[in-house]
Amino acid sequence: MSNKRKLDREGLEVYLLNLLLAYRPLLFICGLFLLFYAIGVITKSFILGVTTFVPPVFLLLLCFSYHLTLSTAKFGAWLLTLLPRKS
C-alpha cells in the first residue's frame, strides 16, 4: 500500500509540475496585476498592503524559478495525497 501511495504522489507531482509550467504566462500576468493592486493598497494601509504584497511576489517567483515551481508541485502533491481516497 505504501508503494502505491508513493507512485500516486509522484504521478501527481509530475502532473502538477506540467500544469504549473504550462500556465506560467498566465501566472505572470496575474502576478503583475496583483502586484499593482498591492502597491495601490500599500498607499492606503501599510499592514493590509504588505499582506496583499505576498501572493503576487510568490506568483512572480513561481514564474521565474524552476526550483520553486518544483517545490510547489511536490508540496501540492503531498497535500493532495493526504486527502481521503474514495473507494
Biopython code that builds the backbone (N, CA, C, O; Angstrom):
import numpy as np
from Bio.PDB.StructureBuilder import StructureBuilder

atoms = [
    (1, "MET", "N", (0.823, -1.193, 0.000)),
    (1, "MET", "CA", (0.000, 0.000, 0.000)),
    (1, "MET", "C", (0.870, 1.262, 0.000)),
    (1, "MET", "O", (0.525, 2.257, -0.638)),
    (2, "SER", "N", (1.963, 1.217, 0.696)),
    (2, "SER", "CA", (2.847, 2.376, 0.779)),
    (2, "SER", "C", (3.461, 2.698, -0.586)),
    (2, "SER", "O", (3.586, 3.870, -0.943)),
    (3, "ASN", "N", (3.844, 1.677, -1.348)),
    (3, "ASN", "CA", (4.436, 1.924, -2.669)),
    (3, "ASN", "C", (3.426, 2.536, -3.627)),
    (3, "ASN", "O", (3.769, 3.418, -4.415)),
    (4, "LYS", "N", (2.166, 2.066, -3.563)),
    (4, "LYS", "CA", (1.130, 2.626, -4.444)),
    (4, "LYS", "C", (0.896, 4.085, -4.113)),
    (4, "LYS", "O", (0.715, 4.903, -5.015)),
    (5, "ARG", "N", (0.897, 4.422, -2.843)),
    (5, "ARG", "CA", (0.694, 5.816, -2.449)),
    (5, "ARG", "C", (1.866, 6.686, -2.928)),
    (5, "ARG", "O", (1.667, 7.828, -3.344)),
    (6, "LYS", "N", (3.089, 6.136, -2.867)),
    (6, "LYS", "CA", (4.256, 6.879, -3.335)),
    (6, "LYS", "C", (4.180, 7.096, -4.847)),
    (6, "LYS", "O", (4.515, 8.173, -5.340)),
    (7, "LEU", "N", (3.740, 6.075, -5.579)),
    (7, "LEU", "CA", (3.589, 6.223, -7.025)),
    (7, "LEU", "C", (2.506, 7.230, -7.371)),
    (7, "LEU", "O", (2.647, 8.000, -8.322)),
    (8, "ASP", "N", (1.416, 7.225, -6.595)),
    (8, "ASP", "CA", (0.368, 8.210, -6.828)),
    (8, "ASP", "C", (0.893, 9.626, -6.621)),
    (8, "ASP", "O", (0.590, 10.532, -7.397)),
    (9, "ARG", "N", (1.674, 9.801, -5.578)),
    (9, "ARG", "CA", (2.209, 11.130, -5.285)),
    (9, "ARG", "C", (3.182, 11.581, -6.373)),
    (9, "ARG", "O", (3.164, 12.745, -6.774)),
    (10, "GLU", "N", (4.024, 10.677, -6.850)),
    (10, "GLU", "CA", (4.983, 11.046, -7.890)),
    (10, "GLU", "C", (4.284, 11.380, -9.206)),
    (10, "GLU", "O", (4.677, 12.316, -9.902)),
    (11, "GLY", "N", (3.251, 10.615, -9.544)),
    (11, "GLY", "CA", (2.484, 10.917, -10.756)),
    (11, "GLY", "C", (1.762, 12.248, -10.652)),
    (11, "GLY", "O", (1.717, 13.024, -11.607)),
    (12, "LEU", "N", (1.200, 12.499, -9.482)),
    (12, "LEU", "CA", (0.519, 13.763, -9.250)),
    (12, "LEU", "C", (1.503, 14.928, -9.274)),
    (12, "LEU", "O", (1.177, 16.017, -9.744)),
    (13, "GLU", "N", (2.704, 14.690, -8.765)),
    (13, "GLU", "CA", (3.746, 15.718, -8.782)),
    (13, "GLU", "C", (4.125, 16.089, -10.215)),
    (13, "GLU", "O", (4.276, 17.269, -10.531)),
    (14, "VAL", "N", (4.279, 15.098, -11.071)),
    (14, "VAL", "CA", (4.615, 15.362, -12.486)),
    (14, "VAL", "C", (3.476, 16.120, -13.154)),
    (14, "VAL", "O", (3.715, 17.050, -13.923)),
    (15, "TYR", "N", (2.242, 15.729, -12.866)),
    (15, "TYR", "CA", (1.081, 16.402, -13.447)),
    (15, "TYR", "C", (1.017, 17.855, -12.997)),
    (15, "TYR", "O", (0.809, 18.746, -13.820)),
    (16, "LEU", "N", (1.193, 18.110, -11.691)),
    (16, "LEU", "CA", (1.145, 19.479, -11.188)),
    (16, "LEU", "C", (2.291, 20.330, -11.731)),
    (16, "LEU", "O", (2.109, 21.512, -12.025)),
    (17, "LEU", "N", (3.468, 19.727, -11.861)),
    (17, "LEU", "CA", (4.607, 20.457, -12.409)),
    (17, "LEU", "C", (4.339, 20.872, -13.855)),
    (17, "LEU", "O", (4.598, 22.015, -14.231)),
    (18, "ASN", "N", (3.826, 19.954, -14.659)),
    (18, "ASN", "CA", (3.499, 20.287, -16.048)),
    (18, "ASN", "C", (2.393, 21.337, -16.130)),
    (18, "ASN", "O", (2.409, 22.199, -17.009)),
    (19, "LEU", "N", (1.433, 21.258, -15.207)),
    (19, "LEU", "CA", (0.349, 22.239, -15.174)),
    (19, "LEU", "C", (0.880, 23.629, -14.829)),
    (19, "LEU", "O", (0.506, 24.615, -15.464)),
    (20, "LEU", "N", (1.749, 23.703, -13.827)),
    (20, "LEU", "CA", (2.327, 24.991, -13.444)),
    (20, "LEU", "C", (3.211, 25.566, -14.552)),
    (20, "LEU", "O", (3.206, 26.774, -14.787)),
    (21, "LEU", "N", (3.962, 24.709, -15.224)),
    (21, "LEU", "CA", (4.822, 25.185, -16.312)),
    (21, "LEU", "C", (3.998, 25.623, -17.522)),
    (21, "LEU", "O", (4.375, 26.564, -18.221)),
    (22, "ALA", "N", (2.887, 24.953, -17.768)),
    (22, "ALA", "CA", (2.051, 25.313, -18.917)),
    (22, "ALA", "C", (1.351, 26.655, -18.701)),
    (22, "ALA", "O", (1.170, 27.421, -19.648)),
    (23, "TYR", "N", (0.960, 26.937, -17.464)),
    (23, "TYR", "CA", (0.242, 28.173, -17.169)),
    (23, "TYR", "C", (1.155, 29.272, -16.632)),
    (23, "TYR", "O", (0.681, 30.211, -15.992)),
    (24, "ARG", "N", (2.442, 29.167, -16.880)),
    (24, "ARG", "CA", (3.402, 30.160, -16.409)),
    (24, "ARG", "C", (3.109, 31.571, -16.937)),
    (24, "ARG", "O", (3.193, 32.518, -16.155)),
    (25, "PRO", "N", (2.770, 31.764, -18.216)),
    (25, "PRO", "CA", (2.447, 33.134, -18.672)),
    (25, "PRO", "C", (1.210, 33.717, -17.989)),
    (25, "PRO", "O", (1.168, 34.910, -17.690)),
    (26, "LEU", "N", (0.208, 32.880, -17.746)),
    (26, "LEU", "CA", (-0.989, 33.345, -17.056)),
    (26, "LEU", "C", (-0.675, 33.714, -15.602)),
    (26, "LEU", "O", (-1.205, 34.694, -15.078)),
    (27, "LEU", "N", (0.185, 32.927, -14.956)),
    (27, "LEU", "CA", (0.600, 33.252, -13.590)),
    (27, "LEU", "C", (1.368, 34.566, -13.553)),
    (27, "LEU", "O", (1.247, 35.332, -12.597)),
    (28, "PHE", "N", (2.155, 34.826, -14.585)),
    (28, "PHE", "CA", (2.907, 36.072, -14.660)),
    (28, "PHE", "C", (1.968, 37.277, -14.777)),
    (28, "PHE", "O", (2.162, 38.283, -14.094)),
    (29, "ILE", "N", (0.968, 37.177, -15.626)),
    (29, "ILE", "CA", (0.011, 38.270, -15.805)),
    (29, "ILE", "C", (-0.783, 38.497, -14.517)),
    (29, "ILE", "O", (-0.965, 39.639, -14.095)),
    (30, "CYS", "N", (-1.249, 37.430, -13.899)),
    (30, "CYS", "CA", (-1.979, 37.559, -12.636)),
    (30, "CYS", "C", (-1.084, 38.137, -11.538)),
    (30, "CYS", "O", (-1.529, 38.959, -10.737)),
    (31, "GLY", "N", (0.166, 37.708, -11.505)),
    (31, "GLY", "CA", (1.103, 38.221, -10.511)),
    (31, "GLY", "C", (1.354, 39.710, -10.688)),
    (31, "GLY", "O", (1.414, 40.447, -9.705)),
    (32, "LEU", "N", (1.503, 40.163, -11.933)),
    (32, "LEU", "CA", (1.693, 41.597, -12.177)),
    (32, "LEU", "C", (0.457, 42.401, -11.799)),
    (32, "LEU", "O", (0.565, 43.464, -11.188)),
    (33, "PHE", "N", (-0.708, 41.896, -12.159)),
    (33, "PHE", "CA", (-1.957, 42.581, -11.807)),
    (33, "PHE", "C", (-2.096, 42.696, -10.288)),
    (33, "PHE", "O", (-2.426, 43.765, -9.774)),
    (34, "LEU", "N", (-1.845, 41.598, -9.570)),
    (34, "LEU", "CA", (-1.941, 41.631, -8.114)),
    (34, "LEU", "C", (-0.855, 42.486, -7.480)),
    (34, "LEU", "O", (-1.067, 43.076, -6.420)),
    (35, "LEU", "N", (0.307, 42.557, -8.119)),
    (35, "LEU", "CA", (1.382, 43.406, -7.601)),
    (35, "LEU", "C", (0.998, 44.881, -7.694)),
    (35, "LEU", "O", (1.216, 45.635, -6.746)),
    (36, "PHE", "N", (0.434, 45.298, -8.818)),
    (36, "PHE", "CA", (-0.020, 46.683, -8.954)),
    (36, "PHE", "C", (-1.153, 46.988, -7.974)),
    (36, "PHE", "O", (-1.233, 48.090, -7.431)),
    (37, "TYR", "N", (-2.017, 46.012, -7.754)),
    (37, "TYR", "CA", (-3.096, 46.183, -6.768)),
    (37, "TYR", "C", (-2.520, 46.339, -5.363)),
    (37, "TYR", "O", (-2.980, 47.179, -4.590)),
    (38, "ALA", "N", (-1.512, 45.530, -5.033)),
    (38, "ALA", "CA", (-0.887, 45.613, -3.705)),
    (38, "ALA", "C", (-0.177, 46.943, -3.514)),
    (38, "ALA", "O", (-0.191, 47.499, -2.416)),
    (39, "ILE", "N", (0.441, 47.458, -4.566)),
    (39, "ILE", "CA", (1.096, 48.768, -4.469)),
    (39, "ILE", "C", (0.050, 49.853, -4.223)),
    (39, "ILE", "O", (0.288, 50.787, -3.457)),
    (40, "GLY", "N", (-1.098, 49.730, -4.865)),
    (40, "GLY", "CA", (-2.185, 50.684, -4.613)),
    (40, "GLY", "C", (-2.725, 50.584, -3.205)),
    (40, "GLY", "O", (-3.051, 51.600, -2.591)),
    (41, "VAL", "N", (-2.825, 49.374, -2.685)),
    (41, "VAL", "CA", (-3.333, 49.179, -1.331)),
    (41, "VAL", "C", (-2.321, 49.656, -0.302)),
    (41, "VAL", "O", (-2.703, 50.161, 0.754)),
    (42, "ILE", "N", (-1.044, 49.503, -0.595)),
    (42, "ILE", "CA", (0.003, 49.891, 0.359)),
    (42, "ILE", "C", (-0.002, 51.404, 0.595)),
    (42, "ILE", "O", (0.430, 51.872, 1.648)),
    (43, "THR", "N", (-0.494, 52.167, -0.391)),
    (43, "THR", "CA", (-0.565, 53.619, -0.198)),
    (43, "THR", "C", (-1.670, 53.998, 0.788)),
    (43, "THR", "O", (-1.590, 55.047, 1.427)),
    (44, "LYS", "N", (-2.687, 53.168, 0.917)),
    (44, "LYS", "CA", (-3.804, 53.447, 1.830)),
    (44, "LYS", "C", (-3.560, 52.862, 3.220)),
    (44, "LYS", "O", (-3.742, 53.546, 4.227)),
    (45, "SER", "N", (-3.146, 51.595, 3.270)),
    (45, "SER", "CA", (-2.933, 50.927, 4.551)),
    (45, "SER", "C", (-1.684, 50.058, 4.440)),
    (45, "SER", "O", (-1.613, 49.151, 3.611)),
    (46, "PHE", "N", (-0.717, 50.349, 5.278)),
    (46, "PHE", "CA", (0.566, 49.648, 5.184)),
    (46, "PHE", "C", (0.429, 48.160, 5.530)),
    (46, "PHE", "O", (0.947, 47.313, 4.803)),
    (47, "ILE", "N", (-0.253, 47.835, 6.614)),
    (47, "ILE", "CA", (-0.379, 46.439, 7.050)),
    (47, "ILE", "C", (-1.141, 45.620, 6.011)),
    (47, "ILE", "O", (-0.710, 44.530, 5.634)),
    (48, "LEU", "N", (-2.247, 46.134, 5.561)),
    (48, "LEU", "CA", (-3.030, 45.427, 4.544)),
    (48, "LEU", "C", (-2.260, 45.326, 3.229)),
    (48, "LEU", "O", (-2.351, 44.320, 2.525)),
    (49, "GLY", "N", (-1.508, 46.365, 2.906)),
    (49, "GLY", "CA", (-0.712, 46.357, 1.683)),
    (49, "GLY", "C", (0.388, 45.318, 1.710)),
    (49, "GLY", "O", (0.646, 44.654, 0.706)),
    (50, "VAL", "N", (1.039, 45.174, 2.855)),
    (50, "VAL", "CA", (2.098, 44.161, 2.979)),
    (50, "VAL", "C", (1.501, 42.766, 2.875)),
    (50, "VAL", "O", (2.104, 41.867, 2.289)),
    (51, "THR", "N", (0.310, 42.587, 3.448)),
    (51, "THR", "CA", (-0.327, 41.265, 3.355)),
    (51, "THR", "C", (-0.762, 40.943, 1.932)),
    (51, "THR", "O", (-0.696, 39.788, 1.512)),
    (52, "THR", "N", (-1.199, 41.930, 1.202)),
    (52, "THR", "CA", (-1.572, 41.669, -0.190)),
    (52, "THR", "C", (-0.359, 41.651, -1.110)),
    (52, "THR", "O", (-0.483, 41.320, -2.290)),
    (53, "PHE", "N", (0.799, 41.997, -0.591)),
    (53, "PHE", "CA", (2.025, 42.005, -1.387)),
    (53, "PHE", "C", (2.652, 40.612, -1.497)),
    (53, "PHE", "O", (3.395, 40.346, -2.442)),
    (54, "VAL", "N", (2.361, 39.720, -0.542)),
    (54, "VAL", "CA", (2.995, 38.393, -0.501)),
    (54, "VAL", "C", (2.539, 37.482, -1.647)),
    (54, "VAL", "O", (3.402, 36.909, -2.313)),
    (55, "PRO", "N", (1.234, 37.309, -1.922)),
    (55, "PRO", "CA", (0.838, 36.397, -3.018)),
    (55, "PRO", "C", (1.377, 36.780, -4.394)),
    (55, "PRO", "O", (1.813, 35.888, -5.122)),
    (56, "PRO", "N", (1.372, 38.061, -4.796)),
    (56, "PRO", "CA", (1.931, 38.358, -6.120)),
    (56, "PRO", "C", (3.423, 38.094, -6.225)),
    (56, "PRO", "O", (3.915, 37.684, -7.276)),
    (57, "VAL", "N", (4.143, 38.330, -5.132)),
    (57, "VAL", "CA", (5.579, 38.035, -5.159)),
    (57, "VAL", "C", (5.795, 36.537, -5.337)),
    (57, "VAL", "O", (6.678, 36.117, -6.084)),
    (58, "PHE", "N", (4.979, 35.725, -4.644)),
    (58, "PHE", "CA", (5.080, 34.278, -4.809)),
    (58, "PHE", "C", (4.758, 33.864, -6.244)),
    (58, "PHE", "O", (5.451, 33.022, -6.815)),
    (59, "LEU", "N", (3.717, 34.445, -6.826)),
    (59, "LEU", "CA", (3.356, 34.103, -8.210)),
    (59, "LEU", "C", (4.449, 34.504, -9.194)),
    (59, "LEU", "O", (4.743, 33.767, -10.135)),
    (60, "LEU", "N", (5.047, 35.665, -8.979)),
    (60, "LEU", "CA", (6.115, 36.097, -9.887)),
    (60, "LEU", "C", (7.367, 35.235, -9.708)),
    (60, "LEU", "O", (8.039, 34.915, -10.689)),
    (61, "LEU", "N", (7.682, 34.862, -8.480)),
    (61, "LEU", "CA", (8.818, 33.962, -8.270)),
    (61, "LEU", "C", (8.541, 32.589, -8.871)),
    (61, "LEU", "O", (9.450, 31.919, -9.360)),
    (62, "LEU", "N", (7.284, 32.181, -8.828)),
    (62, "LEU", "CA", (6.902, 30.897, -9.416)),
    (62, "LEU", "C", (7.116, 30.901, -10.925)),
    (62, "LEU", "O", (7.388, 29.857, -11.516)),
    (63, "CYS", "N", (6.994, 32.063, -11.546)),
    (63, "CYS", "CA", (7.198, 32.172, -12.992)),
    (63, "CYS", "C", (8.664, 32.109, -13.373)),
    (63, "CYS", "O", (8.996, 31.631, -14.458)),
    (64, "PHE", "N", (9.545, 32.578, -12.506)),
    (64, "PHE", "CA", (10.951, 32.690, -12.875)),
    (64, "PHE", "C", (11.854, 31.632, -12.256)),
    (64, "PHE", "O", (13.007, 31.505, -12.669)),
    (65, "SER", "N", (11.376, 30.877, -11.290)),
    (65, "SER", "CA", (12.220, 29.910, -10.598)),
    (65, "SER", "C", (11.684, 28.493, -10.797)),
    (65, "SER", "O", (10.599, 28.153, -10.327)),
    (66, "TYR", "N", (12.458, 27.682, -11.495)),
    (66, "TYR", "CA", (12.059, 26.291, -11.699)),
    (66, "TYR", "C", (12.105, 25.519, -10.386)),
    (66, "TYR", "O", (11.264, 24.652, -10.148)),
    (67, "HIS", "N", (13.074, 25.826, -9.537)),
    (67, "HIS", "CA", (13.194, 25.134, -8.256)),
    (67, "HIS", "C", (11.969, 25.389, -7.375)),
    (67, "HIS", "O", (11.467, 24.469, -6.729)),
    (68, "LEU", "N", (11.488, 26.631, -7.349)),
    (68, "LEU", "CA", (10.286, 26.940, -6.575)),
    (68, "LEU", "C", (9.059, 26.263, -7.179)),
    (68, "LEU", "O", (8.178, 25.811, -6.449)),
    (69, "THR", "N", (8.998, 26.192, -8.507)),
    (69, "THR", "CA", (7.887, 25.509, -9.166)),
    (69, "THR", "C", (7.885, 24.027, -8.813)),
    (69, "THR", "O", (6.831, 23.453, -8.542)),
    (70, "LEU", "N", (9.054, 23.412, -8.816)),
    (70, "LEU", "CA", (9.162, 22.009, -8.455)),
    (70, "LEU", "C", (8.794, 21.784, -6.993)),
    (70, "LEU", "O", (8.097, 20.822, -6.670)),
    (71, "SER", "N", (9.250, 22.651, -6.121)),
    (71, "SER", "CA", (8.923, 22.527, -4.695)),
    (71, "SER", "C", (7.426, 22.718, -4.451)),
    (71, "SER", "O", (6.840, 22.026, -3.618)),
    (72, "THR", "N", (6.815, 23.642, -5.165)),
    (72, "THR", "CA", (5.379, 23.858, -5.031)),
    (72, "THR", "C", (4.597, 22.654, -5.529)),
    (72, "THR", "O", (3.591, 22.277, -4.927)),
    (73, "ALA", "N", (5.044, 22.048, -6.617)),
    (73, "ALA", "CA", (4.377, 20.841, -7.136)),
    (73, "ALA", "C", (4.522, 19.691, -6.149)),
    (73, "ALA", "O", (3.572, 18.938, -5.936)),
    (74, "LYS", "N", (5.691, 19.544, -5.547)),
    (74, "LYS", "CA", (5.881, 18.488, -4.546)),
    (74, "LYS", "C", (4.992, 18.715, -3.337)),
    (74, "LYS", "O", (4.380, 17.777, -2.826)),
    (75, "PHE", "N", (4.919, 19.953, -2.879)),
    (75, "PHE", "CA", (4.085, 20.271, -1.720)),
    (75, "PHE", "C", (2.607, 20.046, -2.040)),
    (75, "PHE", "O", (1.871, 19.503, -1.216)),
    (76, "GLY", "N", (2.172, 20.457, -3.229)),
    (76, "GLY", "CA", (0.780, 20.239, -3.627)),
    (76, "GLY", "C", (0.438, 18.774, -3.761)),
    (76, "GLY", "O", (-0.654, 18.354, -3.380)),
    (77, "ALA", "N", (1.363, 17.983, -4.300)),
    (77, "ALA", "CA", (1.123, 16.544, -4.422)),
    (77, "ALA", "C", (1.058, 15.900, -3.043)),
    (77, "ALA", "O", (0.239, 15.010, -2.810)),
    (78, "TRP", "N", (1.908, 16.340, -2.139)),
    (78, "TRP", "CA", (1.883, 15.800, -0.780)),
    (78, "TRP", "C", (0.568, 16.134, -0.094)),
    (78, "TRP", "O", (-0.015, 15.283, 0.578)),
    (79, "LEU", "N", (0.090, 17.378, -0.257)),
    (79, "LEU", "CA", (-1.178, 17.764, 0.355)),
    (79, "LEU", "C", (-2.348, 16.980, -0.229)),
    (79, "LEU", "O", (-3.251, 16.566, 0.498)),
    (80, "LEU", "N", (-2.326, 16.781, -1.539)),
    (80, "LEU", "CA", (-3.437, 16.065, -2.172)),
    (80, "LEU", "C", (-3.455, 14.589, -1.830)),
    (80, "LEU", "O", (-4.518, 13.969, -1.858)),
    (81, "THR", "N", (-2.291, 13.998, -1.502)),
    (81, "THR", "CA", (-2.295, 12.595, -1.105)),
    (81, "THR", "C", (-2.748, 12.421, 0.339)),
    (81, "THR", "O", (-3.032, 11.300, 0.762)),
    (82, "LEU", "N", (-2.820, 13.506, 1.100)),
    (82, "LEU", "CA", (-3.325, 13.421, 2.466)),
    (82, "LEU", "C", (-4.854, 13.331, 2.514)),
    (82, "LEU", "O", (-5.428, 12.896, 3.512)),
    (83, "LEU", "N", (-5.497, 13.746, 1.429)),
    (83, "LEU", "CA", (-6.966, 13.704, 1.386)),
    (83, "LEU", "C", (-7.435, 12.249, 1.368)),
    (83, "LEU", "O", (-6.763, 11.386, 0.803)),
    (84, "PRO", "N", (-8.584, 11.978, 1.983)),
    (84, "PRO", "CA", (-9.069, 10.585, 1.950)),
    (84, "PRO", "C", (-9.453, 10.170, 0.535)),
    (84, "PRO", "O", (-10.015, 10.954, -0.230)),
    (85, "ARG", "N", (-9.141, 8.934, 0.208)),
    (85, "ARG", "CA", (-9.396, 8.400, -1.133)),
    (85, "ARG", "C", (-10.808, 7.794, -1.181)),
    (85, "ARG", "O", (-11.230, 7.098, -0.258)),
    (86, "LYS", "N", (-11.517, 8.071, -2.265)),
    (86, "LYS", "CA", (-12.844, 7.476, -2.458)),
    (86, "LYS", "C", (-12.666, 6.098, -3.073)),
    (86, "LYS", "O", (-12.035, 5.955, -4.120)),
    (87, "SER", "N", (-13.211, 5.104, -2.433)),
    (87, "SER", "CA", (-13.051, 3.722, -2.944)),
    (87, "SER", "C", (-14.188, 3.308, -3.822)),
    (87, "SER", "O", (-14.203, 2.185, -4.325)),
]
sb = StructureBuilder()
sb.init_structure("model")
sb.init_model(0)
sb.init_chain("A")
sb.init_seg("    ")
for serial, (resi, resn, name, xyz) in enumerate(atoms, 1):
    if name == "N":
        sb.init_residue(resn, " ", resi, " ")
    sb.init_atom(name, np.array(xyz, "f"), 0.0, 1.0, " ", f" {name:<3s}", serial, name[0])
structure = sb.get_structure()
